[in-house]
Amino acid sequence: MSNLAAGDAQLFEDTFTVTGFDQSKYDRVGRITGTSTDNQTQMSLDIHTELFPVRVGTNLEVVLATSLSLDGTKDDDEGKGWRHVRGESTLADMYDYVCHGKIYKFEDGADGATIRAYISFGGLLMMLEGPYKKLTPLRVDYTYLLVKK
């Protein structure tokens, strides 16, 4: 796992091994499933396959963060969004696939010891299921998804 300076902005970080890939519904979108390296967290993620091709067995580092700023400051400073960062380095520079979306729903897992978090990135969906301890920093709010191989 990486050593990010934006520790306060980082809500979740884990490494997943892709265990499944389904591209049967759409031409350029596939749903990947994966298991964290500690086998505690499951992930389902829709990805744009032309921008970020992935195969079963690939290891992915996945981060959810509230900001792309390296110092962890929030991105909602009077109209300064991710597109207005001229010349500055950001977390996005260190990752291959970046999306902005919203954590919109939580559910208790089937076994009662886990929780599920649902996130939408403009219709591309993500579901994380894992122990409460790992997913408690997540809350209903906007977030950035950062992924690299």
N, CA, C and O of each residue as an XYZ file, in Angstrom:
596
protein
N       0.824     -1.176      0.000
C       0.000      0.000      0.000
C       0.869      1.241      0.000
O       1.976      1.249      0.540
N       0.354      2.272     -0.607
C       1.162      3.472     -0.785
C       1.168      4.343      0.455
O       0.314      4.214      1.333
N       2.141      5.223      0.509
C       2.290      6.179      1.595
C       1.795      7.526      1.103
O       2.581      8.312      0.575
N       0.515      7.810      1.263
C      -0.043      9.047      0.753
C       0.036     10.136      1.797
O      -0.182      9.882      2.982
N       0.346     11.345      1.369
C       0.402     12.481      2.276
C      -0.994     12.937      2.680
O      -1.154     13.597      3.706
N      -1.986     12.600      1.901
C      -3.351     13.039      2.165
C      -4.070     12.054      3.072
O      -5.181     11.624      2.762
N      -3.457     11.695      4.178
C      -3.997     10.695      5.079
C      -5.391     10.992      5.578
O      -6.217     10.084      5.662
N      -5.681     12.255      5.917
C      -7.002     12.602      6.422
C      -8.064     12.517      5.336
O      -9.224     12.226      5.632
N      -7.696     12.763      4.107
C      -8.644     12.714      3.006
C      -8.904     11.283      2.550
O      -9.888     11.024      1.856
N      -8.050     10.373      2.925
C      -8.155      8.982      2.495
C      -9.137      8.235      3.395
O      -8.911      8.101      4.598
N     -10.231      7.751      2.799
C     -11.263      7.049      3.553
C     -11.034      5.544      3.593
O     -11.342      4.887      4.588
N     -10.492      5.004      2.510
C     -10.351      3.548      2.380
C      -9.192      3.269      1.444
O      -9.011      3.960      0.442
N      -8.407      2.255      1.775
C      -7.341      1.801      0.885
C      -7.162      0.309      1.083
O      -7.083     -0.171      2.213
N      -7.097     -0.421     -0.017
C      -6.853     -1.854      0.051
C      -6.377     -2.336     -1.315
O      -6.556     -1.653     -2.324
N      -5.777     -3.503     -1.333
C      -5.356     -4.132     -2.577
C      -6.271     -5.322     -2.833
O      -6.479     -6.159     -1.955
N      -6.812     -5.387     -4.039
C      -7.751     -6.437     -4.424
C      -7.178     -7.263     -5.564
O      -6.469     -6.739     -6.424
N      -7.482     -8.541     -5.570
C      -7.185     -9.423     -6.689
C      -8.485     -9.623     -7.446
O      -9.494    -10.028     -6.868
N      -8.458     -9.336     -8.747
C      -9.660     -9.484     -9.573
C      -9.981    -10.970     -9.707
O      -9.157    -11.759    -10.170
N     -11.207    -11.342     -9.288
C     -11.625    -12.745     -9.316
C     -12.658    -13.029    -10.401
O     -12.899    -14.186    -10.746
N     -13.271    -11.968    -10.939
C     -14.267    -12.166    -11.983
C     -14.382    -10.938    -12.862
O     -14.091     -9.820    -12.437
N     -14.817    -11.164    -14.108
C     -14.981    -10.072    -15.067
C     -16.171    -10.398    -15.963
O     -16.215    -11.466    -16.572
N     -17.139     -9.479    -16.046
C     -18.334     -9.696    -16.859
C     -18.571     -8.472    -17.732
O     -18.806     -7.376    -17.223
N     -18.510     -8.660    -19.039
C     -18.751     -7.564    -19.984
C     -19.930     -7.901    -20.883
O     -19.994     -7.429    -22.018
N     -20.858     -8.705    -20.398
C     -21.940     -9.187    -21.245
C     -23.041     -8.161    -21.501
O     -23.769     -8.296    -22.484
N     -23.191     -7.137    -20.651
C     -24.302     -6.199    -20.809
C     -23.986     -4.990    -21.683
O     -24.866     -4.496    -22.387
N     -22.754     -4.509    -21.651
C     -22.401     -3.290    -22.370
C     -21.113     -3.500    -23.153
O     -20.301     -4.361    -22.813
N     -20.932     -2.696    -24.218
C     -19.750     -2.826    -25.067
C     -18.471     -2.373    -24.376
O     -17.450     -3.056    -24.452
N     -18.519     -1.233    -23.706
C     -17.296     -0.651    -23.154
C     -17.258     -0.625    -21.622
O     -16.369     -0.010    -21.033
N     -18.208     -1.283    -20.989
C     -18.242     -1.319    -19.520
C     -18.261     -2.773    -19.067
O     -19.022     -3.593    -19.579
N     -17.412     -3.067    -18.104
C     -17.379     -4.398    -17.523
C     -17.487     -4.309    -16.011
O     -17.076     -3.317    -15.409
N     -18.036     -5.339    -15.406
C     -18.115     -5.398    -13.945
C     -17.061     -6.375    -13.457
O     -17.075     -7.557    -13.801
N     -16.141     -5.854    -12.643
C     -15.133     -6.721    -12.056
C     -15.519     -7.014    -10.615
O     -16.128     -6.187     -9.938
N     -15.157     -8.197    -10.163
C     -15.303     -8.560     -8.760
C     -13.921     -8.893     -8.245
O     -13.060     -9.371     -8.985
N     -13.721     -8.633     -6.962
C     -12.401     -8.886     -6.403
C     -12.459     -9.119     -4.917
O     -13.431     -8.774     -4.246
N     -11.393     -9.714     -4.417
C     -11.239     -9.996     -2.997
C      -9.957     -9.331     -2.525
O      -8.933     -9.382     -3.206
N     -10.020     -8.703     -1.348
C      -8.831     -8.046     -0.803
C      -7.773     -9.086     -0.467
O      -8.081    -10.264     -0.287
N      -6.532     -8.643     -0.384
C      -5.433     -9.578     -0.132
C      -5.540    -10.238      1.237
O      -4.986    -11.318      1.443
N      -6.253     -9.598      2.187
C      -6.459    -10.236      3.498
C      -7.753    -11.052      3.547
O      -8.124    -11.555      4.608
N      -8.439    -11.186      2.416
C      -9.680    -11.951      2.268
C     -10.818    -11.469      3.165
O     -11.743    -12.233      3.437
N     -10.771    -10.220      3.632
C     -11.828     -9.694      4.490
C     -12.841     -8.847      3.728
O     -13.976     -8.696      4.179
N     -12.456     -8.295      2.591
C     -13.313     -7.355      1.876
C     -13.555     -7.833      0.450
O     -12.635     -8.272     -0.240
N     -14.813     -7.738      0.025
C     -15.210     -8.071     -1.348
C     -15.549     -6.776     -2.069
O     -16.061     -5.836     -1.461
N     -15.261     -6.727     -3.370
C     -15.546     -5.534     -4.162
C     -16.198     -5.934     -5.470
O     -15.847     -6.946     -6.075
N     -17.150     -5.123     -5.894
C     -17.730     -5.205     -7.223
C     -17.625     -3.801     -7.800
O     -18.026     -2.838     -7.147
N     -17.088     -3.666     -9.023
C     -16.838     -2.347     -9.593
C     -17.066     -2.373    -11.094
O     -16.536     -3.230    -11.800
N     -17.871     -1.414    -11.579
C     -18.051     -1.226    -13.015
C     -16.929     -0.320    -13.511
O     -16.663      0.728    -12.923
N     -16.273     -0.731    -14.598
C     -15.168      0.062    -15.146
C     -15.344      0.250    -16.649
O     -15.984     -0.565    -17.313
N     -14.781      1.311    -17.171
C     -14.740      1.573    -18.611
C     -13.560      0.757    -19.150
O     -12.404      1.087    -18.889
N     -13.851     -0.289    -19.887
C     -12.822     -1.252    -20.285
C     -11.831     -0.727    -21.319
O     -10.718     -1.243    -21.411
N     -12.209      0.289    -22.102
C     -11.255      0.848    -23.058
C     -10.239      1.751    -22.348
O      -9.080      1.821    -22.757
N     -10.665      2.429    -21.304
C      -9.764      3.299    -20.559
C      -8.894      2.527    -19.578
O      -7.750      2.903    -19.323
N      -9.442      1.442    -19.026
C      -8.738      0.696    -17.983
C      -9.000     -0.804    -18.146
O      -9.823     -1.374    -17.430
N      -8.296     -1.444    -19.095
C      -8.502     -2.881    -19.297
C      -7.946     -3.689    -18.121
O      -6.843     -3.433    -17.639
N      -8.727     -4.661    -17.676
C      -8.352     -5.485    -16.521
C      -8.643     -6.947    -16.837
O      -9.601     -7.260    -17.543
N      -7.815     -7.829    -16.313
C      -8.016     -9.273    -16.467
C      -8.150     -9.934    -15.106
O      -7.703     -9.393    -14.095
N      -8.761    -11.093    -15.088
C      -8.847    -11.886    -13.859
C      -7.430    -12.218    -13.401
O      -6.584    -12.605    -14.207
N      -7.179    -12.065    -12.115
C      -5.864    -12.331    -11.553
C      -5.023    -11.077    -11.343
O      -3.992    -11.128    -10.673
N      -5.459     -9.944    -11.914
C      -4.738     -8.681    -11.751
C      -4.913     -8.159    -10.328
O      -6.003     -8.242     -9.762
N      -3.846     -7.625     -9.754
C      -3.942     -6.963     -8.449
C      -4.160     -5.476     -8.669
O      -3.465     -4.850     -9.470
N      -5.143     -4.904     -7.944
C      -5.478     -3.493     -8.058
C      -5.388     -2.830     -6.693
O      -5.913     -3.346     -5.707
N      -4.722     -1.686     -6.642
C      -4.738     -0.873     -5.428
C      -5.897      0.104     -5.565
O      -5.953      0.880     -6.518
N      -6.824      0.063     -4.608
C      -8.045      0.859     -4.649
C      -8.060      1.819     -3.463
O      -7.860      1.413     -2.319
N      -8.300      3.095     -3.753
C      -8.368      4.123     -2.720
C      -9.649      4.918     -2.911
O     -10.021      5.242     -4.039
N     -10.327      5.233     -1.806
C     -11.422      6.186     -1.803
C     -10.961      7.383     -0.980
O     -10.503      7.222      0.151
N     -11.080      8.577     -1.543
C     -10.596      9.780     -0.867
C     -11.576     10.924     -1.064
O     -12.296     10.970     -2.061
N     -11.603     11.849     -0.110
C     -12.495     13.006     -0.205
C     -11.896     14.127     -1.033
O     -12.607     15.053     -1.424
N     -10.602     14.059     -1.306
C      -9.911     15.128     -2.015
C      -8.781     14.552     -2.857
O      -8.228     13.499     -2.540
N      -8.451     15.246     -3.921
C      -7.292     14.878     -4.726
C      -6.052     15.661     -4.324
O      -4.957     15.386     -4.816
N      -6.214     16.635     -3.433
C      -5.081     17.450     -2.992
C      -4.095     16.615     -2.199
O      -4.489     15.798     -1.367
N      -2.830     16.819     -2.455
C      -1.801     16.068     -1.747
C      -1.745     16.420     -0.264
O      -1.323     15.602      0.553
N      -2.166     17.628      0.086
C      -2.157     18.013      1.500
C      -3.453     17.644      2.218
O      -3.591     17.897      3.415
N      -4.402     17.050      1.498
C      -5.629     16.576      2.115
C      -6.727     17.611      2.242
O      -7.783     17.301      2.794
N      -6.526     18.835      1.753
C      -7.574     19.845      1.871
C      -8.733     19.500      0.953
O      -8.552     18.922     -0.119
N      -9.923     19.867      1.398
C     -11.141     19.573      0.666
C     -11.135     20.297     -0.675
O     -10.593     21.397     -0.788
N     -11.744     19.677     -1.699
C     -11.739     20.231     -3.054
C     -12.828     21.266     -3.304
O     -12.884     21.830     -4.397
N     -13.699     21.539     -2.327
C     -14.829     22.427     -2.592
C     -14.525     23.893     -2.282
O     -15.428     24.630     -1.887
N     -13.300     24.324     -2.448
C     -12.914     25.709     -2.204
C     -13.397     26.616     -3.331
O     -12.723     26.756     -4.351
N     -14.554     27.226     -3.150
C     -15.120     28.216     -4.061
C     -14.860     27.927     -5.543
O     -14.118     28.650     -6.208
N     -15.466     26.890     -6.031
C     -15.391     26.597     -7.446
C     -14.143     25.887     -7.910
O     -14.010     25.597     -9.099
N     -13.218     25.595     -7.000
C     -12.003     24.894     -7.405
C     -12.288     23.392     -7.388
O     -12.331     22.775     -6.323
N     -12.478     22.824     -8.546
C     -12.743     21.397     -8.653
C     -11.543     20.676     -9.223
O     -10.467     21.259     -9.359
N     -11.719     19.444     -9.549
C     -10.608     18.642    -10.041
C     -10.112     19.120    -11.402
O      -8.969     18.839    -11.762
N     -10.923     19.821    -12.157
C     -10.492     20.310    -13.474
C      -9.714     21.617    -13.396
O      -9.090     22.021    -14.377
N      -9.740     22.277    -12.256
C      -9.114     23.592    -12.119
C      -7.779     23.544    -11.394
O      -7.439     24.480    -10.671
N      -7.033     22.493    -11.569
C      -5.800     22.301    -10.809
C      -4.584     22.579    -11.672
O      -3.626     21.809    -11.589
N      -4.549     23.537    -12.430
C      -3.489     23.814    -13.391
C      -2.082     23.742    -12.805
O      -1.719     24.535    -11.936
N      -1.309     22.799    -13.283
C       0.092     22.704    -12.916
C       0.397     22.085    -11.558
O       1.557     21.791    -11.270
N      -0.611     21.880    -10.717
C      -0.375     21.289     -9.398
C      -0.387     19.767     -9.497
O      -1.113     19.196    -10.311
N       0.414     19.120     -8.674
C       0.355     17.666     -8.576
C      -0.818     17.276     -7.690
O      -1.119     17.954     -6.708
N      -1.477     16.176     -8.045
C      -2.605     15.683     -7.251
C      -2.469     14.180     -7.082
O      -1.606     13.552     -7.694
N      -3.326     13.610     -6.247
C      -3.358     12.158     -6.089
C      -3.640     11.459     -7.423
O      -3.147     10.358     -7.668
N      -4.431     12.102     -8.278
C      -4.792     11.503     -9.564
C      -3.561     11.207    -10.420
O      -3.586     10.293    -11.244
N      -2.497     11.966    -10.232
C      -1.269     11.742    -11.003
C      -0.620     10.402    -10.678
O       0.160      9.883    -11.476
N      -0.935      9.839     -9.516
C      -0.308      8.594     -9.074
C      -1.134      7.352     -9.406
O      -0.725      6.235     -9.089
N      -2.298      7.539    -10.044
C      -3.196      6.422    -10.307
C      -3.557      6.358    -11.789
O      -3.437      7.342    -12.518
N      -4.001      5.172    -12.217
C      -4.317      4.929    -13.622
C      -5.772      5.224    -13.977
O      -6.076      5.553    -15.124
N      -6.669      5.109    -12.999
C      -8.109      5.229    -13.249
C      -8.709      6.011    -12.090
O      -8.609      5.595    -10.936
N      -9.336      7.153    -12.399
C      -9.873      8.032    -11.360
C     -11.312      8.404    -11.720
O     -11.601      8.769    -12.859
N     -12.208      8.307    -10.739
C     -13.609      8.688    -10.928
C     -14.064      9.518     -9.732
O     -13.498      9.420     -8.644
N     -15.085     10.330     -9.947
C     -15.711     11.086     -8.861
C     -17.153     10.631     -8.758
O     -17.848     10.509     -9.766
N     -17.599     10.380     -7.536
C     -18.962      9.902     -7.359
C     -19.458     10.134     -5.958
O     -18.920     10.950     -5.209
N     -20.509      9.392     -5.613
C     -21.145      9.579     -4.313
C     -21.412      8.241     -3.639
O     -21.951      7.311     -4.238
N     -21.016      8.176     -2.374
C     -21.404      7.048     -1.527
C     -22.859      7.320     -1.161
O     -23.156      8.329     -0.522
N     -23.776      6.424     -1.563
C     -25.187      6.741     -1.415
C     -25.969      5.797     -0.517
O     -27.096      6.124     -0.143
N     -25.418      4.628     -0.150
C     -26.221      3.702      0.643
C     -25.334      2.734      1.403
O     -24.250      2.367      0.947
N     -25.812      2.328      2.567
C     -25.158      1.302      3.376
C     -26.182      0.245      3.749
O     -27.360      0.546      3.942
N     -25.720     -1.005      3.851
C     -26.559     -2.116      4.314
C     -25.728     -2.993      5.222
O     -24.507     -3.066      5.083
N     -26.394     -3.661      6.154
C     -25.712     -4.680      6.947
C     -25.478     -5.896      6.068
O     -26.323     -6.248      5.246
N     -24.325     -6.538      6.242
C     -24.015     -7.741      5.482
C     -24.876     -8.911      5.935
O     -25.542     -8.840      6.968
N     -24.857     -9.977      5.164
C     -25.692    -11.144      5.441
C     -25.351    -11.799      6.773
O     -26.231    -12.356      7.429
N     -24.089    -11.740      7.182
C     -23.674    -12.413      8.414
C     -23.780    -11.533      9.661
O     -23.524    -12.008     10.767
N     -24.151    -10.269      9.504
C     -24.295     -9.373     10.648
C     -22.990     -8.771     11.142
O     -23.017     -7.825     11.929
N     -21.859     -9.286     10.708
C     -20.555     -8.773     11.146
C     -19.915     -7.869     10.099
O     -18.854     -7.290     10.332
N     -20.562     -7.754      8.952
C     -20.009     -6.943      7.864
C     -21.009     -5.863      7.461
O     -22.170     -5.880      7.868
N     -20.531     -4.936      6.661
C     -21.361     -3.858      6.136
C     -21.095     -3.740      4.642
O     -20.000     -4.040      4.165
N     -22.113     -3.300      3.912
C     -21.967     -3.049      2.474
C     -22.107     -1.560      2.224
O     -23.012     -0.914      2.752
N     -21.206     -1.019      1.417
C     -21.274      0.388      1.001
C     -21.485      0.416     -0.506
O     -20.814     -0.300     -1.249
N     -22.425      1.252     -0.955
C     -22.734      1.386     -2.368
C     -22.338      2.781     -2.834
O     -22.657      3.777     -2.184
N     -21.636      2.844     -3.971
C     -21.112      4.094     -4.492
C     -21.437      4.158     -5.982
O     -21.326      3.156     -6.688
N     -21.839      5.335     -6.459
C     -22.119      5.522     -7.876
C     -21.181      6.577     -8.448
O     -21.027      7.663     -7.889
N     -20.565      6.240     -9.558
C     -19.680      7.161    -10.280
C     -20.329      7.457    -11.624
O     -19.915      6.919    -12.651
N     -21.336      8.304    -11.615
C     -22.049      8.642    -12.843
C     -22.703      7.438    -13.498
O     -22.763      7.363    -14.725
N     -23.184      6.510    -12.718
C     -23.835      5.309    -13.234
C     -22.956      4.078    -13.206
O     -23.467      2.960    -13.273
N     -21.645      4.249    -13.110
C     -20.754      3.115    -12.908
C     -20.761      2.835    -11.404
O     -20.411      3.702    -10.604
N     -21.157      1.631    -11.031
C     -21.414      1.326     -9.630
C     -20.270      0.572     -8.965
O     -19.508     -0.143     -9.616
N     -20.172      0.751     -7.667
C     -19.195      0.039     -6.844
C     -19.899     -0.439     -5.590
O     -20.731      0.274     -5.029
N     -19.568     -1.647     -5.146
C     -20.053     -2.169     -3.893
C     -18.863     -2.734     -3.135
O     -18.099     -3.537     -3.672
N     -18.710     -2.312     -1.889
C     -17.686     -2.855     -1.000
C     -18.382     -3.551      0.147
O     -19.299     -2.993      0.750
N     -17.959     -4.761      0.456
C     -18.495     -5.472      1.617
C     -17.328     -5.952      2.456
O     -16.442     -6.655      1.970
N     -17.339     -5.564      3.720
C     -16.248     -5.939      4.601
C     -16.596     -5.651      6.042
O     -17.707     -5.218      6.347
N     -15.634     -5.893      6.939
C     -15.883     -5.665      8.357
C     -16.146     -4.190      8.664
O     -15.602     -3.295      8.017
N     -16.988     -3.966      9.659
C     -17.300     -2.590     10.069
C     -16.029     -1.777     10.296
O     -15.953     -0.611      9.908
N     -15.037     -2.396     10.924
C     -13.815     -1.683     11.284
C     -13.111     -1.073     10.060
O     -12.573      0.032     10.137
N     -13.119     -1.796      8.937
C     -12.444     -1.301      7.729
C     -13.267     -0.254      6.985
O     -12.703      0.620      6.326
N     -14.596     -0.331      7.083
C     -15.453      0.536      6.282
C     -16.100      1.666      7.076
O     -16.857      2.447      6.499
N     -15.831      1.785      8.375
C     -16.444      2.859      9.166
C     -16.077      4.271      8.717
O     -16.903      5.165      8.900
N     -14.899      4.541      8.141
C     -14.634      5.924      7.696
C     -15.566      6.383      6.568
O     -15.700      7.584      6.331
N     -16.208      5.442      5.874
C     -17.092      5.804      4.765
C     -18.387      6.377      5.317
O     -18.905      5.906      6.330
N     -18.909      7.404      4.638
C     -20.188      8.002      5.004
C     -20.850      8.496      3.722
O     -20.196      8.614      2.685
N     -22.145      8.785      3.795
C     -22.841      9.288      2.618
C     -22.245     10.653      2.282
O     -22.461     11.630      2.999
N     -21.494     10.707      1.187
C     -20.781     11.921      0.805
C     -20.166     11.701     -0.576
O     -20.166     10.584     -1.093
N     -19.648     12.768     -1.161
C     -18.923     12.648     -2.425
C     -17.543     12.089     -2.177
O     -16.947     12.328     -1.127
N     -17.029     11.338     -3.148
C     -15.727     10.701     -2.980
C     -15.043     10.533     -4.331
O     -15.689     10.555     -5.379
N     -13.746     10.369     -4.287
C     -12.965     10.032     -5.470
C     -12.545      8.583     -5.372
O     -12.156      8.110     -4.304
N     -12.623      7.876     -6.493
C     -12.108      6.517     -6.610
C     -10.792      6.607     -7.373
O     -10.734      7.190     -8.456
N      -9.728      6.025     -6.801
C      -8.430      6.006     -7.453
C      -7.973      4.552     -7.516
O      -7.943      3.862     -6.497
N      -7.618      4.088     -8.714
C      -7.227      2.688     -8.900
C      -5.938      2.637     -9.709
O      -5.762      3.400    -10.658
N      -5.036      1.732     -9.329
C      -3.857      1.470    -10.144
C      -3.503     -0.005    -10.044
O      -3.822     -0.697     -9.077
N      -2.819     -0.448    -11.107
C      -2.413     -1.855    -11.170
C      -1.109     -2.044    -10.432
O      -0.593     -3.160    -10.367
